[in-house]
Amino acid sequence: MCLHHCAAKDPSSLANLKQVKNTHLHLDWTVSFDQKNITGHVVLDLVTLENNVDKVILDTSYLAIQRVSLNEKDLKYTISERHPCLGSALTIQLPEPIAASGTKFQIKIDYSTTEECTAIQFLEPEQTIGKKYPYLFSQCQAIHARAFCPCQDSPAIKLTYSASVSSPLPVIMSALKTEDIQGADGLTTYKFEQRTSIPSYLIAIASGNLESREIGPRSSVWSEPEMIEIAANEFEDTEKFIATGEDLLTPYEWGRYDLLVLPPSFPYGGMENPCLTFVTPTLLAGDKSAVDVVAHEIAHSWMGNLVTTQNWEHFWLNEGHTVFIERKITGRLHGEAERQFSAILGWKALKESVELFGEDSPATVLKPDLSSGIDPDDYFSSVPYEKGFNLLYHIEKTVGGGEIFEPFLKSYVGKFAGQSISTEQWKDYLFEYFKKAHGQAMVDKLNTIDWNTWINSPGMPPVDPEFDTTLAKQCYDLADRWDKARDNTDLSGFSASDVETFSAGQKIVFLERLTGCAPLPHALIRKMDELYQLTSIRNADIRFRWQNLCVMTSFEPIYPEVVEFITEQGRMKFVRPLFRLLYEAKNGKQLAIDTYLKHKKFYHPIAATLIEKDIGLKQ
């Protein structure tokens, strides 16, 4: 056991990580859809990291703790006053100090979740697709695992877990199912094991009217029955993504790679829960035009799940590497021009995040400072993803291309698999690897990179990435033609054939280019929609960009479409910017507030909190 890595300080955890480490966690849960809670107990396998440890401090948030015990004997415990972002420390007094470092012991905690729980969302039947059964799903990243289980809620702590969950509806978790036992009380008990060590934020559960279909030799897709055929068709290329990831990195070691298509209120594009990626139904475009998100979540199997950020200040290690590998997979399957094109889309997303926070904002630093108790969710944006990607892209160019850089990535995963690491450890290994593999000349090349600005300064990266614009040029040219036509009454030079050969990605880039221009006159918006039929497109990313463009110009005929879109799905990437734009648009402010308040229960608690800040309902 690598004890010194576990002893790192985590500004987002209240636990005494330097004194004791949780190595395995067993959950014994009963799900109640009537009470909207989970009750039961957790058993923590712990080991001391120092001599004379006299207490265990765990992270909790809004939990009702009933009993804490060691060898069936009650222990004294206190729950501290709640920190606004980090929850409440649960301090457990041991009966006597444990003298020796390396001593193993078990603590059992009986508890239940409460209605304030931010880790789980209970859906009413009407919030699901089938409308007949309730549904439960969890979302623990970044620091919400503490809301459904007392734990050391830090990515620095990697543990295995097992679970025994009783529910009236099928249960799946981020682990391998070992058995299910029918009970006499209408409940079935499902048993799970996750044998590869993971951080607490990757513990996940879903329970509802779930069906599965095999889509590959090690993959199934799960969803409500009403969506299962569409989902199975959309994700049939999953095995290609996994195999390409293995070819780039190391063998896939999680056994299964299943997908769960969640009800629409799921706040993210995807969540890389091991063995069971959670995805938004907004990916079901019907033409596989949005499935690259799956390549992203598969890339997490190595980057994040196997090699993990030490704490949320180093989150870019998870996401920057994952975006980089995702685009490598895309490049191998669809050609280098597609990888470059995806990077152009990412650069625009990064620019938007930097503009939203402000270019001097600490939230735009690649390795931000969270030491003042900042909620990592408040800094959630495309910065760790795209600034991180661009740093790795820049390093790849500096060392001489993919054939030189890709072997480093494979070596990096091999070196740090099973560990939680910092930016400094990553950088030290980068230099160590290239010196050993390519000599001092390569180290000299690496030293030309402005590391301090890349890692510690706010704003956009210090280097223009100079992506290949082959696929983007047509989009730029068409957007520029529309921009120049703003004073023209004759629009006969435009026709439906302008976008006939465009991929979904090219339509997105075309619309994104226009959102960077001055707002277009409404006559042009009408004409564009008449020719290109943009309002009727179902691809969520295109829909989002088109509505964005319209609301920026306060084009009121689009408002009902916007309301429909932001209330039929709760993916933050789409709903937050559209709520903000509607709030700022002419005759939109009250509509944004009323729409949110009417549908508040639909949104996931993480999304709801952030939308309320976006539209002035919360400081």
C-alpha positions in Angstrom: 0.0 0.0 0.0 1.4 3.4 -1.0 0.7 5.3 2.2 2.5 8.6 1.3 0.2 9.3 -1.7 -2.9 8.9 0.5 -1.7 11.4 3.1 -2.1 14.4 0.7 -4.2 17.3 1.9 -7.5 17.8 0.2 -9.1 21.2 0.5 -12.5 19.8 -0.4 -12.6 17.1 2.3 -13.1 17.4 6.1 -11.8 13.9 6.8 -8.5 13.1 8.7 -6.8 11.6 5.6 -3.3 11.8 7.0 -4.2 9.6 10.0 -6.4 6.9 8.6 -7.3 5.4 5.2 -10.4 3.6 4.1 -9.5 0.6 1.9 -12.9 -1.1 1.3 -16.5 0.0 1.8 -19.5 -2.2 2.0 -23.0 -0.7 1.6 -26.1 -2.4 2.8 -29.0 -0.4 1.5 -32.8 -0.4 1.2 -34.3 2.0 -1.4 -37.7 3.5 -0.5 -39.5 5.3 -3.3 -42.3 6.2 -1.0 -40.0 7.8 1.6 -37.6 9.0 -1.1 -34.6 7.8 0.8 -32.0 5.1 1.2 -31.7 3.5 4.6 -29.1 1.0 5.9 -25.5 0.9 7.0 -22.0 1.2 5.7 -19.0 -0.9 6.9 -15.7 0.9 6.4 -12.4 -1.2 6.4 -9.8 1.2 7.8 -6.1 1.2 8.3 -4.1 3.6 10.5 -1.4 5.7 8.8 0.2 7.0 12.0 0.8 5.8 15.6 -1.8 6.6 18.3 -4.8 7.4 16.2 -7.7 8.1 18.5 -10.4 9.2 16.1 -11.8 8.8 12.6 -13.2 11.9 10.9 -15.5 11.3 7.9 -17.2 13.5 5.3 -21.0 13.7 5.5 -23.7 15.9 4.1 -27.3 16.0 5.2 -27.2 12.4 6.5 -29.3 11.1 9.5 -26.7 9.1 11.5 -28.4 6.6 13.9 -25.5 4.6 15.3 -21.7 4.1 15.0 -20.1 0.9 16.2 -16.8 -1.0 16.4 -17.2 -4.8 17.0 -20.9 -4.3 17.8 -20.0 -1.8 20.6 -21.4 1.8 20.3 -18.9 4.6 19.7 -19.2 8.2 20.7 -19.5 10.6 17.7 -20.3 14.2 17.0 -21.5 15.9 13.8 -20.0 19.4 13.3 -21.9 22.4 12.2 -22.4 22.4 8.4 -19.8 24.0 6.2 -21.8 25.7 3.3 -20.0 23.7 0.6 -18.2 20.8 2.3 -21.0 19.4 4.5 -20.5 18.3 8.1 -17.5 16.4 9.6 -18.5 13.2 11.5 -16.0 12.8 14.3 -15.9 9.2 15.7 -14.0 8.7 19.0 -12.2 5.4 19.2 -12.5 3.6 22.6 -8.7 3.9 23.0 -5.9 5.2 20.7 -4.6 2.6 18.2 -1.0 2.4 19.0 0.6 1.2 15.8 0.5 2.6 12.3 -0.8 -0.1 9.8 -3.4 -1.4 12.2 -6.6 -2.6 10.4 -10.1 -2.2 11.9 -13.8 -1.9 10.9 -16.4 0.7 11.7 -20.1 0.3 11.0 -22.4 3.3 10.6 -26.2 3.0 10.5 -27.9 5.9 8.8 -30.3 7.1 6.2 -30.3 9.8 3.5 -32.5 12.8 3.9 -34.6 14.9 1.5 -31.7 17.4 1.2 -29.4 14.7 -0.3 -27.5 16.2 -3.2 -26.1 12.8 -4.4 -29.4 11.2 -5.5 -32.5 12.3 -7.3 -35.8 10.5 -6.9 -38.0 11.0 -9.9 -41.8 10.8 -10.0 -43.2 8.5 -12.7 -44.1 11.5 -14.8 -40.5 12.6 -14.8 -39.5 9.4 -16.6 -40.0 8.4 -20.2 -42.4 5.5 -19.4 -44.4 7.6 -16.9 -45.4 4.5 -14.9 -42.6 3.8 -12.4 -40.5 6.0 -10.1 -36.7 6.2 -10.7 -33.6 6.8 -8.6 -30.1 7.8 -9.8 -27.0 9.1 -8.2 -24.4 11.7 -9.2 -21.5 12.0 -6.8 -18.8 14.0 -8.7 -17.4 16.2 -7.4 -18.1 16.0 -3.6 -21.5 14.5 -3.3 -20.7 10.9 -2.3 -20.7 12.2 1.3 -24.4 12.9 0.9 -25.3 9.2 0.4 -22.6 7.6 2.6 -20.3 8.7 5.4 -16.9 8.3 3.8 -13.5 9.9 3.1 -14.9 11.8 0.2 -11.6 12.6 -1.6 -10.2 11.4 -4.9 -6.9 10.8 -2.9 -8.5 7.8 -1.3 -9.0 4.9 -3.6 -10.9 1.8 -2.4 -12.8 -1.2 -3.5 -16.5 -1.5 -2.6 -19.3 -4.1 -2.4 -23.0 -3.5 -2.0 -26.2 -5.3 -1.1 -29.2 -3.2 -2.2 -32.9 -4.1 -1.7 -35.4 -2.3 -4.0 -38.8 -3.0 -5.6 -37.3 -2.1 -9.0 -34.2 -3.3 -10.8 -30.8 -1.9 -9.5 -27.5 -1.4 -11.3 -24.3 0.0 -9.9 -20.8 1.1 -10.9 -19.6 -2.5 -10.1 -20.2 -6.0 -11.3 -23.4 -7.7 -10.2 -22.8 -11.0 -8.4 -26.3 -12.1 -7.7 -29.9 -11.1 -7.1 -32.2 -12.7 -4.5 -36.0 -12.4 -4.6 -37.5 -11.5 -1.3 -41.0 -12.3 0.1 -41.7 -8.6 0.7 -41.8 -7.5 -2.9 -38.1 -6.4 -2.7 -35.2 -7.9 -4.6 -31.7 -7.8 -3.1 -29.0 -7.1 -5.7 -25.3 -7.8 -4.8 -22.4 -6.0 -6.4 -18.6 -6.0 -6.2 -16.1 -3.4 -7.5 -12.7 -5.1 -7.3 -10.6 -2.4 -8.8 -9.9 0.5 -6.4 -11.8 3.7 -7.2 -12.4 7.1 -5.5 -15.7 7.6 -3.7 -17.1 9.9 -6.4 -17.3 6.9 -8.8 -19.7 5.0 -6.5 -23.0 5.1 -8.4 -26.5 3.6 -8.3 -29.6 3.6 -10.4 -33.0 1.9 -9.8 -36.0 2.0 -12.0 -37.9 0.2 -14.7 -34.7 -0.9 -16.5 -34.0 -3.2 -19.4 -30.8 -4.1 -21.1 -29.6 -5.1 -24.5 -26.2 -6.6 -25.4 -24.3 -4.3 -27.8 -20.9 -5.9 -27.8 -18.8 -8.7 -26.3 -18.4 -6.8 -23.0 -21.1 -4.2 -23.2 -24.8 -3.8 -22.7 -27.0 -0.7 -22.8 -29.6 -0.1 -20.1 -32.6 2.2 -20.2 -36.3 2.4 -19.7 -37.9 -0.2 -22.1 -39.4 2.7 -24.2 -35.9 3.8 -25.3 -34.0 0.5 -25.4 -34.1 -0.1 -29.2 -33.1 3.4 -30.1 -30.3 3.3 -27.5 -29.0 0.0 -28.7 -28.8 1.2 -32.3 -27.2 4.5 -31.3 -24.4 2.9 -29.3 -23.7 -0.2 -31.4 -20.1 1.0 -32.1 -19.1 1.1 -28.4 -16.7 -1.9 -28.7 -14.7 0.0 -31.5 -14.1 2.8 -29.0 -13.0 0.5 -26.2 -10.6 -1.5 -28.6 -9.1 1.8 -29.9 -8.6 3.0 -26.3 -6.8 -0.3 -25.5 -4.6 0.1 -28.6 -3.6 3.6 -27.5 -3.2 2.8 -23.8 -3.3 -0.4 -21.8 -5.8 -3.4 -21.7 -9.3 -2.4 -20.4 -9.4 -3.8 -16.9 -12.9 -3.2 -15.6 -14.5 -6.3 -17.0 -17.7 -4.8 -18.3 -18.4 -1.5 -20.1 -22.1 -0.9 -19.9 -24.1 2.2 -20.6 -27.1 3.6 -18.8 -29.3 6.1 -20.7 -30.8 8.1 -17.9 -34.1 10.0 -17.8 -33.8 13.6 -19.2 -33.0 15.4 -15.9 -29.5 14.0 -15.7 -27.3 17.1 -15.5 -24.2 16.0 -17.5 -23.4 14.6 -21.0 -22.0 11.5 -19.3 -20.6 10.3 -16.1 -17.8 7.8 -16.2 -18.9 5.5 -13.4 -16.8 2.4 -13.8 -18.4 -0.7 -15.5 -21.5 1.6 -16.0 -21.2 4.9 -17.8 -24.3 7.1 -17.2 -25.3 9.1 -20.3 -27.9 11.8 -21.1 -30.7 10.9 -23.6 -29.7 14.1 -25.5 -27.1 11.8 -27.2 -29.9 9.9 -28.9 -29.9 12.0 -32.1 -31.0 9.1 -34.2 -28.0 9.3 -36.6 -25.1 8.6 -34.2 -24.0 12.3 -34.6 -23.6 12.7 -30.8 -22.0 9.4 -29.7 -18.5 10.8 -29.4 -19.4 11.5 -25.8 -19.2 7.8 -25.3 -15.6 7.9 -26.6 -14.9 10.5 -23.9 -16.4 8.4 -21.1 -14.5 5.3 -22.3 -11.3 7.3 -22.3 -12.0 7.9 -18.6 -11.6 4.2 -17.9 -7.9 5.0 -18.0 -7.7 8.8 -17.4 -9.5 9.5 -14.1 -10.8 6.1 -13.1 -7.4 4.3 -13.3 -5.1 7.3 -12.9 -7.0 9.7 -10.7 -6.6 13.4 -9.7 -5.3 13.7 -6.1 -7.9 16.4 -5.4 -10.2 18.7 -7.3 -7.4 21.3 -7.9 -5.8 18.8 -10.2 -9.1 17.9 -12.0 -7.6 18.8 -15.4 -5.4 15.6 -15.1 -8.7 13.6 -15.4 -10.4 15.7 -18.0 -7.6 17.2 -20.1 -6.2 13.7 -20.7 -9.6 12.2 -21.3 -10.5 14.8 -24.0 -7.0 14.2 -25.5 -7.6 10.4 -25.7 -11.2 10.9 -26.9 -9.9 12.9 -29.8 -7.2 10.4 -30.5 -9.9 7.7 -30.7 -12.0 10.0 -33.0 -8.9 10.6 -35.2 -8.2 6.9 -35.5 -11.8 6.0 -36.4 -12.7 9.1 -38.6 -9.4 10.6 -39.7 -7.1 13.4 -38.4 -9.2 16.1 -39.9 -12.1 15.1 -37.6 -9.8 15.3 -34.5 -8.7 18.8 -35.5 -12.3 19.8 -36.1 -13.3 18.5 -32.6 -10.4 20.6 -31.1 -11.7 23.7 -32.9 -15.1 23.1 -31.3 -13.4 22.7 -27.9 -11.4 25.9 -28.3 -14.7 27.9 -28.8 -16.1 26.3 -25.7 -13.0 27.3 -23.8 -13.3 30.9 -25.0 -16.9 31.0 -23.9 -16.0 29.7 -20.4 -13.2 32.2 -20.0 -15.5 35.0 -21.1 -18.2 33.9 -18.7 -15.9 33.8 -15.7 -13.8 36.7 -16.8 -10.2 36.3 -18.2 -8.7 37.2 -14.8 -11.0 34.8 -12.8 -9.3 32.2 -10.7 -11.9 29.7 -12.1 -10.0 29.9 -15.4 -6.7 28.7 -14.0 -5.8 25.1 -15.1 -4.8 24.2 -11.5 -7.1 26.5 -9.4 -6.8 27.2 -5.7 -9.7 25.6 -3.8 -8.1 26.1 -0.3 -10.7 28.7 0.9 -13.5 26.0 0.9 -14.8 26.7 -2.6 -17.3 24.2 -3.9 -15.6 22.5 -6.9 -19.0 22.6 -8.7 -18.8 26.4 -8.8 -15.7 26.1 -11.0 -17.1 23.4 -13.2 -16.6 24.5 -16.8 -14.8 23.5 -20.0 -11.5 25.0 -18.6 -10.0 21.7 -17.2 -11.2 19.9 -20.3 -10.1 22.2 -23.1 -7.2 24.1 -21.5 -6.0 20.7 -20.3 -6.4 19.2 -23.8 -4.6 22.2 -25.4 -1.6 21.8 -23.0 -1.2 18.2 -24.0 -1.7 19.1 -27.7 1.0 21.7 -27.4 3.4 19.2 -25.7 2.7 16.7 -28.5 3.6 19.3 -31.1 6.7 20.4 -29.1 8.1 16.8 -28.8 7.5 16.0 -32.5 4.1 14.5 -32.9 1.9 11.6 -32.0 4.3 8.8 -32.7 6.6 10.3 -30.0 4.0 11.5 -27.5 1.6 8.5 -27.6 4.1 6.0 -26.1 4.4 8.5 -23.1 0.6 8.3 -22.5 0.8 4.5 -22.4 3.7 4.6 -20.0 2.0 7.3 -17.9 -1.1 5.0 -17.4 1.2 2.0 -16.6 3.2 4.1 -14.1 0.3 5.6 -12.1 -2.6 3.1 -12.5 -4.4 2.7 -9.2 -2.9 5.9 -7.8 -4.1 9.5 -7.2 -1.6 12.0 -8.4 -0.9 15.7 -8.6 0.1 18.0 -11.5 3.6 18.1 -10.1 3.9 14.3 -10.1 2.6 14.2 -13.7 5.1 16.9 -14.9 8.0 15.3 -13.1 7.2 12.0 -14.8 6.9 13.7 -18.2 10.4 15.0 -17.9 11.8 11.8 -16.5 10.2 9.7 -19.3 11.4 12.0 -22.1 14.9 12.3 -20.7 15.2 8.5 -20.5 13.5 7.7 -23.9 14.9 10.6 -26.0 17.8 12.3 -24.1 18.6 15.8 -23.0 17.7 17.4 -26.4 14.1 16.5 -25.8 14.2 17.9 -22.2 15.5 21.1 -23.8 12.4 21.1 -26.0 10.1 20.6 -23.1 11.8 23.5 -21.3 10.7 25.9 -24.1 7.1 25.5 -22.8 5.9 28.3 -20.5 4.7 25.9 -17.8 3.9 28.5 -15.2 1.5 30.4 -17.5 -0.1 27.2 -18.7 -0.7 25.8 -15.3 -1.0 28.7 -12.9 -2.3 31.7 -14.9 -5.9 32.6 -15.6 -7.4 33.2 -19.1 -6.8 31.6 -22.5 -3.7 29.4 -23.1 -0.5 31.3 -24.0 -0.1 29.6 -27.4 -2.3 29.7 -30.5 -2.9 25.9 -31.2 -3.1 26.5 -35.0 -5.5 23.7 -35.6 -6.1 22.4 -39.1 -9.2 24.3 -40.4 -9.9 22.1 -43.5 -13.3 21.0 -42.3 -14.0 24.3 -40.5 -13.3 26.6 -43.5 -16.5 25.9 -45.3 -18.4 26.7 -42.1 -16.5 29.9 -41.5 -17.0 31.0 -45.1 -20.8 30.5 -45.0 -21.0 32.2 -41.6 -19.0 35.2 -42.9 -21.3 35.4 -45.9 -24.4 35.7 -43.6 -22.6 38.2 -41.4 -21.8 40.4 -44.4 -25.4 40.1 -45.6 -26.8 41.9 -42.6 -27.6 45.1 -44.5 -28.8 43.3 -47.7 -32.4 42.9 -48.6 -31.4 40.5 -51.4 -30.7 37.1 -49.9 -31.1 35.1 -53.1 -27.4 34.1 -53.0 -28.3 31.6 -50.1 -29.9 28.3 -50.7 -30.7 25.0 -48.9 -27.8 23.4 -50.7 -25.3 25.6 -48.6 -25.4 23.0 -45.8 -26.4 19.9 -47.7 -23.0 18.2 -47.3 -22.4 19.6 -43.8 -21.9 17.1 -40.9 -23.6 17.8 -37.6 -20.3 19.1 -36.3 -20.0 21.5 -39.3 -23.5 22.9 -38.6 -22.4 23.5 -35.0 -19.2 25.3 -36.1 -21.2 27.4 -38.6 -23.7 28.5 -35.9 -20.9 29.0 -33.3 -19.1 31.3 -35.7 -22.2 33.4 -36.0 -22.7 33.6 -32.2 -19.3 35.3 -32.2 -20.5 38.1 -34.5 -22.8 41.0 -33.8 -26.5 39.9 -33.4 -28.1 39.2 -36.8 -31.2 41.1 -37.9 -34.4 39.1 -37.5 -35.0 39.0 -41.2 -31.8 37.0 -41.6 -32.7 34.6 -38.8 -36.0 34.0 -40.5 -34.5 33.4 -43.9 -31.8 31.1 -42.5 -34.4 28.9 -40.8 -36.5 28.8 -43.9 -33.6 27.6 -46.0 -31.8 25.3 -43.5 -34.7 24.1 -41.3 -32.7 24.6 -38.2 -35.6 24.8 -35.7 -36.7 21.3 -36.6 -33.3 19.6 -36.2 -33.3 17.1 -33.3 -29.5 16.9 -32.7 -29.3 18.6 -29.2 -26.0 20.3 -29.9 -27.3 21.9 -33.1 -30.6 22.8 -31.4 -28.7 24.5 -28.6 -26.5 26.6 -30.9 -29.4 27.6 -33.1 -31.5 28.7 -30.1 -28.4 30.5 -28.7 -28.0 32.5 -31.8 -31.7 33.4 -31.9 -32.0 34.4 -28.2 -28.9 36.5 -28.5 -30.8 38.7 -31.0 -34.0 38.6 -28.8 -35.8 36.7 -31.6 -39.0 36.1 -29.8 -40.6 33.4 -32.1 -37.9 31.0 -30.8 -38.8 31.5 -27.1 -41.4 28.7 -27.0 -38.8 26.3 -28.6 -36.3 27.3 -26.0 -38.8 26.7 -23.2 -39.6 23.3 -24.6 -35.9 22.4 -24.9 -34.8 23.5 -21.4 -37.7 21.7 -19.8 -37.5 18.4 -21.7 -33.9 17.8 -20.6 -31.7 19.0 -17.8 -28.2 18.8 -19.2 -26.3 21.8 -17.7 -24.3 22.3 -20.9 -27.6 23.3 -22.6 -29.9 24.6 -19.9 -27.6 26.9 -18.0 -26.5 29.1 -21.0 -30.1 29.2 -22.4 -31.6 30.2 -19.1 -28.9 32.9 -18.8 -29.5 34.2 -22.4 -33.3 34.1 -22.0 -33.0 36.0 -18.7 -31.0 38.8 -20.5 -33.0 38.9 -23.7 -35.8 41.3 -24.5 -39.1 40.1 -22.8 -37.2 37.1 -21.6 -36.4 37.7 -17.9 -39.7 36.9 -16.4 -40.2 33.9 -18.8 -36.8 32.5 -17.6 -37.8 32.9 -14.0 -41.3 31.5 -14.4 -40.1 28.6 -16.5 -37.5 27.6 -13.9 -39.9 27.9 -11.0 -42.6 25.9 -12.8 -40.1 23.1 -13.6 -37.8 23.3 -10.6 -38.5 19.8 -9.4 -37.5 18.4 -12.7 -33.9 19.5 -12.4 -31.2 17.7 -10.6 -30.2 19.4 -7.3 -26.7 20.3 -8.7 -28.2 21.9 -11.8 -31.0 23.6 -9.8 -28.5 25.4 -7.5 -26.5 26.7 -10.4 -29.4 27.8 -12.5 -30.8 29.8 -9.6 -27.4 31.6 -9.4 -27.5 32.2 -13.2 -30.9 33.9 -13.2 -30.6 35.9 -10.0 -32.7 33.8 -7.6 -29.7 33.0 -5.5 -26.4 34.7 -4.6 
